[in-house]
């Protein structure tokens, strides 16, 4: 029976190496695409008109667009950092290992979220804890409001 396990392990290793190689290529491709998008957005921002001949509504619209672009670019930078971290984990051999429980993360999950750090079960546990914490914070906020008086609110 021990022979079957070692044979299965030997056949699984080349498959895992191929998978990790494919993941690395996809991460590098995604990173390159993100960097080029961020660069082109930065160039477009620099080249855009600087308040020339714009009325108040145009200026407000332009400012709103800048804020939205900033938020989106910030998300893209966070994603790029996550990709960098995943590539570092690939280099040090810890990629695909759940940081919470230490078990191997399923290939399906890694294909869907190539820079994930947690297995599905640990991610669900973390989300459950976060939801209950938000609920507790909301309840505390509601109780504080119910316990305050009009005089308390006027003094605030």
N, CA, C and O of each residue as an XYZ file, in Angstrom:
624
protein
N       0.822     -1.187      0.000
C       0.000      0.000      0.000
C       0.864      1.248      0.000
O       0.473      2.252     -0.596
N       2.010      1.225      0.637
C       2.919      2.362      0.665
C       3.431      2.676     -0.737
O       3.693      3.836     -1.055
N       3.577      1.636     -1.588
C       4.029      1.855     -2.952
C       3.025      2.672     -3.740
O       3.412      3.536     -4.527
N       1.734      2.412     -3.540
C       0.704      3.164     -4.247
C       0.782      4.647     -3.896
O       0.667      5.496     -4.780
N       0.973      4.964     -2.632
C       1.049      6.346     -2.193
C       2.250      7.036     -2.827
O       2.130      8.155     -3.326
N       3.407      6.378     -2.811
C       4.599      7.004     -3.375
C       4.461      7.154     -4.887
O       4.930      8.149     -5.439
N       3.839      6.208     -5.570
C       3.612      6.317     -7.008
C       2.644      7.452     -7.300
O       2.853      8.222     -8.238
N       1.596      7.560     -6.510
C       0.626      8.640     -6.694
C       1.285      9.994     -6.451
O       1.003     10.963     -7.156
N       2.150     10.055     -5.463
C       2.838     11.303     -5.160
C       3.773     11.690     -6.300
O       3.858     12.860     -6.674
N       4.477     10.694     -6.851
C       5.400     10.977     -7.958
C       4.661     11.462     -9.186
O       5.156     12.352     -9.877
N       3.496     10.913     -9.485
C       2.744     11.370    -10.652
C       2.069     12.701    -10.381
O       1.833     13.464    -11.317
N       1.754     13.000     -9.143
C       1.117     14.275     -8.811
C       2.116     15.427     -8.863
O       1.733     16.552     -9.185
N       3.393     15.172     -8.552
C       4.385     16.247     -8.534
C       4.589     16.900     -9.895
O       4.574     18.128     -9.973
N       4.780     16.131    -10.984
C       4.926     16.799    -12.283
C       3.664     17.576    -12.682
O       3.755     18.637    -13.300
N       2.507     17.053    -12.331
C       1.256     17.738    -12.632
C       1.195     19.039    -11.855
O       0.798     20.068    -12.401
N       1.581     19.007    -10.593
C       1.583     20.212     -9.764
C       2.598     21.229    -10.293
O       2.328     22.430    -10.309
N       3.772     20.742    -10.728
C       4.782     21.647    -11.274
C       4.270     22.327    -12.542
O       4.503     23.519    -12.745
N       3.579     21.578    -13.389
C       3.006     22.161    -14.606
C       1.967     23.213    -14.245
O       1.905     24.285    -14.846
N       1.160     22.882    -13.257
C       0.127     23.819    -12.813
C       0.773     25.098    -12.289
O       0.361     26.197    -12.659
N       1.777     24.960    -11.434
C       2.453     26.132    -10.871
C       3.150     26.955    -11.952
O       3.191     28.182    -11.870
N       3.688     26.293    -12.944
C       4.313     26.996    -14.065
C       3.270     27.797    -14.841
O       3.521     28.933    -15.242
N       2.112     27.202    -15.045
C       1.003     27.874    -15.736
C       0.506     29.070    -14.910
O       0.203     30.130    -15.459
N       0.427     28.885    -13.594
C      -0.007     29.968    -12.705
C       0.991     31.121    -12.771
O       0.588     32.281    -12.859
N       2.288     30.815    -12.731
C       3.316     31.855    -12.803
C       3.173     32.659    -14.105
O       3.222     33.888    -14.091
N       2.999     31.959    -15.212
C       2.849     32.637    -16.506
C       1.616     33.540    -16.510
O       1.667     34.663    -17.010
N       0.509     33.045    -15.951
C      -0.716     33.857    -15.892
C      -0.545     35.070    -14.985
O      -1.009     36.161    -15.315
N       0.121     34.888    -13.841
C       0.363     36.007    -12.931
C       1.243     37.071    -13.588
O       0.973     38.266    -13.468
N       2.289     36.635    -14.277
C       3.169     37.592    -14.949
C       2.436     38.337    -16.061
O       2.639     39.536    -16.258
N       1.590     37.621    -16.780
C       0.802     38.237    -17.853
C      -0.170     39.272    -17.267
O      -0.288     40.379    -17.793
N      -0.851     38.919    -16.196
C      -1.795     39.831    -15.541
C      -1.064     41.037    -14.974
O      -1.548     42.163    -15.085
N       0.096     40.813    -14.367
C       0.886     41.908    -13.808
C       1.302     42.888    -14.910
O       1.193     44.103    -14.743
N       1.769     42.360    -16.012
C       2.192     43.199    -17.128
C       1.021     44.017    -17.674
O       1.166     45.202    -17.973
N      -0.125     43.376    -17.799
C      -1.321     44.061    -18.289
C      -1.740     45.181    -17.334
O      -2.064     46.284    -17.774
N      -1.733     44.901    -16.038
C      -2.081     45.918    -15.036
C      -1.123     47.105    -15.089
O      -1.546     48.261    -15.048
N       0.160     46.807    -15.181
C       1.155     47.882    -15.215
C       0.967     48.762    -16.446
O       1.070     49.986    -16.355
N       0.692     48.147    -17.598
C       0.501     48.951    -18.814
C      -0.779     49.782    -18.713
O      -0.811     50.920    -19.183
N      -1.835     49.230    -18.107
C      -3.073     49.992    -17.917
C      -2.849     51.175    -16.984
O      -3.322     52.280    -17.251
N      -2.129     50.944    -15.893
C      -1.841     52.028    -14.955
C      -0.996     53.110    -15.628
O      -1.237     54.301    -15.427
N      -0.016     52.704    -16.418
C       0.823     53.674    -17.131
C       0.010     54.493    -18.122
O       0.169     55.711    -18.202
N      -0.862     53.830    -18.879
C      -1.658     54.558    -19.864
C      -2.652     55.505    -19.183
O      -2.910     56.596    -19.692
N      -3.204     55.103    -18.053
C      -4.113     55.989    -17.310
C      -3.362     57.197    -16.764
O      -3.887     58.311    -16.759
N      -2.148     56.976    -16.312
C      -1.334     58.072    -15.797
C      -0.992     59.058    -16.916
O      -1.060     60.271    -16.716
N      -0.628     58.548    -18.083
C      -0.330     59.411    -19.223
C      -1.565     60.190    -19.649
O      -1.479     61.384    -19.934
N      -2.705     59.528    -19.693
C      -3.946     60.195    -20.090
C      -4.307     61.294    -19.109
O      -4.806     62.345    -19.511
N      -4.064     61.066    -17.839
C      -4.351     62.075    -16.807
C      -3.461     63.294    -16.996
O      -3.912     64.431    -16.863
N      -2.192     63.047    -17.306
C      -1.263     64.162    -17.512
C      -1.631     64.985    -18.750
O      -1.483     66.207    -18.758
N      -2.108     64.307    -19.789
C      -2.395     64.973    -21.055
C      -3.776     65.619    -21.097
O      -4.073     66.367    -22.028
N      -4.613     65.347    -20.119
C      -5.972     65.886    -20.148
C      -5.957     67.397    -19.965
O      -5.016     67.961    -19.408
N      -7.008     68.035    -20.441
C      -7.120     69.494    -20.331
C      -7.163     69.901    -18.872
O      -7.774     69.225    -18.045
N      -6.524     70.987    -18.568
C      -6.467     71.483    -17.191
C      -7.428     72.651    -17.021
O      -7.018     73.811    -17.075
N      -8.669     72.353    -16.822
C      -9.693     73.338    -16.476
C      -9.829     74.469    -17.512
O     -10.315     75.546    -17.166
N      -9.421     74.257    -18.746
C      -9.487     75.310    -19.759
C     -10.885     75.371    -20.367
O     -11.347     74.407    -20.975
N     -11.544     76.496    -20.200
C     -12.844     76.706    -20.814
C     -13.954     75.850    -20.247
O     -14.954     75.619    -20.928
N     -13.812     75.377    -19.033
C     -14.832     74.513    -18.449
C     -15.696     75.320    -17.490
O     -15.212     76.164    -16.737
N     -16.995     75.029    -17.545
C     -17.874     75.676    -16.568
C     -17.880     74.861    -15.280
O     -17.203     73.837    -15.183
N     -18.636     75.313    -14.307
C     -18.668     74.691    -12.985
C     -19.103     73.230    -13.059
O     -18.538     72.381    -12.370
N     -20.098     72.931    -13.887
C     -20.590     71.555    -13.992
C     -19.548     70.640    -14.633
O     -19.378     69.492    -14.223
N     -18.851     71.167    -15.651
C     -17.795     70.375    -16.279
C     -16.659     70.101    -15.298
O     -16.119     68.997    -15.249
N     -16.306     71.120    -14.520
C     -15.249     70.944    -13.529
C     -15.645     69.915    -12.471
O     -14.833     69.082    -12.069
N     -16.898     69.980    -12.027
C     -17.378     69.020    -11.024
C     -17.377     67.605    -11.603
O     -16.987     66.652    -10.929
N     -17.805     67.480    -12.828
C     -17.828     66.178    -13.485
C     -16.408     65.646    -13.665
O     -16.145     64.464    -13.447
N     -15.509     66.522    -14.060
C     -14.109     66.148    -14.235
C     -13.500     65.695    -12.903
O     -12.758     64.713    -12.856
N     -13.812     66.402    -11.841
C     -13.301     66.042    -10.513
C     -13.850     64.687    -10.070
O     -13.117     63.863     -9.523
N     -15.142     64.463    -10.309
C     -15.739     63.172     -9.966
C     -15.063     62.045    -10.743
O     -14.767     60.989    -10.185
N     -14.822     62.276    -12.025
C     -14.142     61.270    -12.844
C     -12.738     60.991    -12.321
O     -12.303     59.839    -12.300
N     -12.021     62.040    -11.897
C     -10.683     61.858    -11.340
C     -10.730     61.021    -10.067
O      -9.885     60.149     -9.861
N     -11.715     61.285     -9.214
C     -11.853     60.519     -7.970
C     -12.139     59.049     -8.251
O     -11.560     58.164     -7.622
N     -13.028     58.800     -9.190
C     -13.352     57.415     -9.560
C     -12.115     56.726    -10.121
O     -11.813     55.589     -9.758
N     -11.399     57.416    -11.006
C     -10.179     56.839    -11.583
C      -9.137     56.568    -10.511
O      -8.427     55.564    -10.573
N      -9.040     57.454     -9.528
C      -8.095     57.250     -8.438
C      -8.455     55.992     -7.642
O      -7.581     55.190     -7.315
N      -9.727     55.828     -7.338
C     -10.179     54.653     -6.589
C      -9.885     53.380     -7.375
O      -9.382     52.403     -6.820
N     -10.201     53.395     -8.668
C      -9.958     52.221     -9.509
C      -8.460     51.933     -9.631
O      -8.040     50.777     -9.578
N      -7.660     52.982     -9.793
C      -6.216     52.787     -9.891
C      -5.657     52.240     -8.576
O      -4.749     51.409     -8.582
N      -6.196     52.702     -7.463
C      -5.759     52.201     -6.161
C      -6.062     50.713     -6.036
O      -5.245     49.946     -5.527
N      -7.236     50.314     -6.501
C      -7.588     48.880     -6.477
C      -6.632     48.082     -7.351
O      -6.218     46.979     -6.992
N      -6.287     48.647     -8.499
C      -5.368     47.954     -9.405
C      -3.972     47.836     -8.777
O      -3.299     46.821     -8.956
N      -3.538     48.866     -8.046
C      -2.239     48.795     -7.363
C      -2.258     47.719     -6.280
O      -1.276     46.999     -6.100
N      -3.364     47.611     -5.566
C      -3.500     46.569     -4.539
C      -3.443     45.190     -5.201
O      -2.804     44.269     -4.691
N      -4.116     45.066     -6.336
C      -4.106     43.796     -7.068
C      -2.690     43.480     -7.550
O      -2.253     42.333     -7.465
N      -1.972     44.479     -8.052
C      -0.590     44.276     -8.497
C       0.297     43.832     -7.333
O       1.160     42.971     -7.504
N       0.087     44.412     -6.156
C       0.852     44.015     -4.969
C       0.529     42.567     -4.585
O       1.420     41.811     -4.200
N      -0.741     42.188     -4.692
C      -1.134     40.806     -4.397
C      -0.472     39.841     -5.367
O      -0.066     38.746     -4.981
N      -0.364     40.246     -6.621
C       0.299     39.404     -7.629
C       1.778     39.278     -7.301
O       2.342     38.187     -7.386
N       2.418     40.395     -6.923
C       3.835     40.359     -6.518
C       4.036     39.394     -5.350
O       4.987     38.612     -5.337
N       3.134     39.458     -4.375
C       3.220     38.560     -3.218
C       3.072     37.103     -3.641
O       3.788     36.233     -3.146
N       2.141     36.839     -4.559
C       1.933     35.465     -5.040
C       3.180     34.968     -5.769
O       3.576     33.814     -5.606
N       3.793     35.828     -6.567
C       5.025     35.432     -7.266
C       6.148     35.138     -6.268
O       6.928     34.206     -6.462
N       6.226     35.935     -5.205
C       7.234     35.685     -4.172
C       6.976     34.342     -3.483
O       7.913     33.603     -3.183
N       5.700     34.033     -3.236
C       5.371     32.742     -2.614
C       5.703     31.588     -3.562
O       6.112     30.516     -3.117
N       5.525     31.808     -4.875
C       5.927     30.784     -5.843
C       7.431     30.547     -5.767
O       7.889     29.406     -5.834
N       8.196     31.627     -5.626
C       9.655     31.518     -5.549
C      10.115     30.800     -4.289
O      11.053     30.003     -4.331
N       9.452     31.081     -3.161
C       9.911     30.449     -1.910
C       9.223     29.121     -1.598
O       9.502     28.504     -0.571
N       8.324     28.682     -2.482
C       7.704     27.367     -2.325
C       6.478     27.330     -1.430
O       5.952     26.252     -1.152
N       6.013     28.486     -0.972
C       4.842     28.490     -0.096
C       3.542     28.789     -0.839
O       2.482     28.864     -0.218
N       3.610     28.959     -2.156
C       2.401     29.238     -2.940
C       1.468     28.033     -2.903
O       1.902     26.886     -3.014
N       0.190     28.314     -2.747
C      -0.804     27.244     -2.762
C      -1.000     26.580     -1.411
O      -1.733     25.597     -1.304
N      -0.354     27.104     -0.377
C      -0.507     26.580      0.977
C      -1.300     27.618      1.774
O      -0.932     28.792      1.809
N      -2.371     27.189      2.402
C      -3.222     28.090      3.180
C      -2.423     28.664      4.349
O      -1.794     27.927      5.107
N      -2.457     29.976      4.481
C      -1.720     30.628      5.558
C      -2.378     30.450      6.915
O      -1.765     30.734      7.944
N      -3.615     29.985      6.930
C      -4.306     29.796      8.196
C      -4.170     28.368      8.715
O      -3.773     28.154      9.861
N      -4.500     27.394      7.871
C      -4.498     26.005      8.349
C      -3.298     25.191      7.860
O      -3.028     24.111      8.386
N      -2.574     25.706      6.852
C      -1.395     25.010      6.358
C      -1.677     23.914      5.346
O      -0.750     23.244      4.891
N      -2.939     23.718      4.984
C      -3.278     22.703      3.981
C      -3.114     23.274      2.580
O      -3.074     24.489      2.389
N      -3.021     22.380      1.610
C      -2.879     22.800      0.217
C      -4.199     23.380     -0.290
O      -5.266     22.810     -0.061
N      -4.118     24.511     -0.976
C      -5.298     25.155     -1.562
C      -5.597     24.446     -2.881
O      -4.686     24.169     -3.661
N      -6.857     24.156     -3.127
C      -7.260     23.450     -4.335
C      -6.909     24.216     -5.611
O      -6.959     25.446     -5.644
N      -6.555     23.474     -6.654
C      -6.171     24.098     -7.918
C      -7.308     24.918     -8.511
O      -7.065     25.953     -9.131
N      -8.550     24.467     -8.328
C      -9.686     25.213     -8.866
C      -9.754     26.609     -8.246
O     -10.001     27.597     -8.937
N      -9.534     26.669     -6.952
C      -9.553     27.964     -6.251
C      -8.390     28.838     -6.708
O      -8.555     30.040     -6.914
N      -7.219     28.236     -6.866
C      -6.051     28.992     -7.301
C      -6.211     29.496     -8.738
O      -5.707     30.565     -9.083
N      -6.900     28.737     -9.559
C      -7.155     29.205    -10.926
C      -8.120     30.385    -10.915
O      -7.952     31.334    -11.681
N      -9.120     30.330    -10.056
C     -10.104     31.415     -9.973
C      -9.516     32.644     -9.294
O      -9.760     33.771     -9.726
N      -8.742     32.433     -8.234
C      -8.118     33.525     -7.467
C      -6.633     33.216     -7.323
O      -6.211     32.724     -6.276
N      -5.839     33.490     -8.338
C      -4.442     33.042     -8.315
C      -3.578     33.667     -7.224
O      -2.481     33.172     -6.961
N      -4.038     34.734     -6.585
C      -3.227     35.335     -5.531
C      -3.857     35.167     -4.155
O      -3.525     35.902     -3.225
N      -4.769     34.197     -4.022
C      -5.392     33.942     -2.727
C      -4.371     33.358     -1.751
O      -3.422     32.684     -2.150
N      -4.587     33.628     -0.481
C      -3.694     33.132      0.569
C      -4.380     32.097      1.456
O      -3.729     31.440      2.269
N      -5.692     31.953      1.299
C      -6.468     31.066      2.169
C      -7.237     30.036      1.363
O      -7.663     30.304      0.240
N      -7.413     28.860      1.942
C      -8.268     27.854      1.324
C      -9.725     28.299      1.475
O     -10.025     29.248      2.199
N     -10.598     27.613      0.796
C     -12.015     27.996      0.794
C     -12.599     27.999      2.198
O     -13.295     28.941      2.576
N     -12.325     26.959      2.973
C     -12.897     26.852      4.317
C     -12.402     27.966      5.237
O     -13.194     28.561      5.968
N     -11.104     28.252      5.205
C     -10.561     29.317      6.063
C     -11.073     30.684      5.620
O     -11.316     31.554      6.456
N     -11.240     30.883      4.307
C     -11.789     32.139      3.806
C     -13.223     32.318      4.302
O     -13.608     33.407      4.728
N     -14.008     31.245      4.245
C     -15.387     31.318      4.733
C     -15.418     31.621      6.230
O     -16.240     32.415      6.688
N     -14.529     30.992      6.985
C     -14.460     31.271      8.422
C     -14.117     32.731      8.675
O     -14.719     33.376      9.534
N     -13.157     33.248      7.934
C     -12.741     34.642      8.093
C     -13.895     35.591      7.750
O     -14.117     36.574      8.456
N     -14.618     35.304      6.683
C     -15.757     36.144      6.296
C     -16.873     36.069      7.329
O     -17.527     37.074      7.611
N     -17.094     34.892      7.892
C     -18.123     34.718      8.920
C     -17.783     35.559     10.150
O     -18.655     36.217     10.718
N     -16.524     35.534     10.554
C     -16.077     36.318     11.705
C     -16.237     37.808     11.402
O     -16.694     38.563     12.260
N     -15.875     38.234     10.215
C     -15.991     39.653      9.839
C     -17.454     40.095      9.839
O     -17.771     41.194     10.295
N     -18.350     39.238      9.326
C     -19.785     39.571      9.328
C     -20.313     39.707     10.744
O     -21.052     40.646     11.038
N     -19.949     38.793     11.620
C     -20.449     38.872     12.997
C     -19.859     40.087     13.705
O     -20.532     40.704     14.532
N     -18.615     40.440     13.395
C     -18.003     41.635     13.989
C     -18.727     42.895     13.522
O     -18.988     43.794     14.320
N     -19.053     42.961     12.219
C     -19.810     44.108     11.708
C     -21.170     44.200     12.369
O     -21.636     45.285     12.715
N     -21.806     43.043     12.541
C     -23.118     43.010     13.192
C     -23.019     43.530     14.619
O     -23.861     44.310     15.065
N     -21.981     43.092     15.334
C     -21.793     43.550     16.713
C     -21.533     45.054     16.749
O     -22.069     45.754     17.608
N     -20.719     45.554     15.829
C     -20.440     46.992     15.767
C     -21.706     47.777     15.458
O     -21.941     48.833     16.046
N     -22.531     47.266     14.534
C     -23.793     47.929     14.209
C     -24.726     47.939     15.412
O     -25.382     48.944     15.687
N     -24.786     46.815     16.130
C     -25.644     46.734     17.315
C     -25.189     47.726     18.385
O     -26.018     48.402     18.994
N     -23.890     47.815     18.615
C     -23.365     48.768     19.598
C     -23.726     50.192     19.215
O     -24.113     50.993     20.067
N     -23.601     50.502     17.943
C     -23.924     51.841     17.454
C     -25.405     52.139     17.663
O     -25.769     53.245     18.064
N     -26.252     51.157     17.392
C     -27.697     51.331     17.577
C     -28.023     51.526     19.047
O     -28.827     52.395     19.384
N     -27.414     50.733     19.939
C     -27.691     50.860     21.370
C     -27.221     52.209     21.901
O     -27.879     52.796     22.759
N     -26.100     52.704     21.406
C     -25.619     54.022     21.843
C     -26.621     55.095     21.456
O     -26.911     56.000     22.240
N     -27.151     54.989     20.235
C     -28.125     55.981     19.779
C     -29.399     55.912     20.608
O     -29.979     56.941     20.954
N     -29.834     54.689     20.927
C     -31.051     54.525     21.721
C     -30.861     55.025     23.142
O     -31.798     55.544     23.748
N     -29.658     54.874     23.680
C     -29.387     55.265     25.062
C     -29.121     56.747     25.241
O     -29.134     57.241     26.368
N     -28.882     57.467     24.156
C     -28.582     58.900     24.283
C     -29.871     59.700     24.381
O     -30.931     59.267     23.928
N     -29.756     60.864     24.977
C     -30.904     61.751     25.093
C     -30.720     62.936     24.172
O     -29.644     63.124     23.604
N     -31.759     63.736     24.020
C     -31.657     64.912     23.166
C     -30.579     65.854     23.683
O     -29.868     66.473     22.891
N     -30.449     65.969     24.995
C     -29.414     66.839     25.578
C     -28.025     66.330     25.243
O     -27.110     67.111     24.982
N     -27.875     65.005     25.253
C     -26.558     64.422     24.877
C     -26.194     64.768     23.444
O     -25.053     65.132     23.160
N     -27.162     64.656     22.537
C     -26.907     64.931     21.141
C     -26.632     66.399     20.908
O     -25.814     66.736     20.052
N     -27.309     67.313     21.662
C     -27.069     68.749     21.501
C     -25.688     69.125     21.980
O     -25.080     70.041     21.426
N     -25.168     68.446     22.997
C     -23.853     68.756     23.540
C     -22.728     68.219     22.642
O     -21.581     68.650     22.762
N     -23.053     67.285     21.750
C     -22.022     66.684     20.890
C     -21.563     67.596     19.813
O     -20.701     67.226     19.016
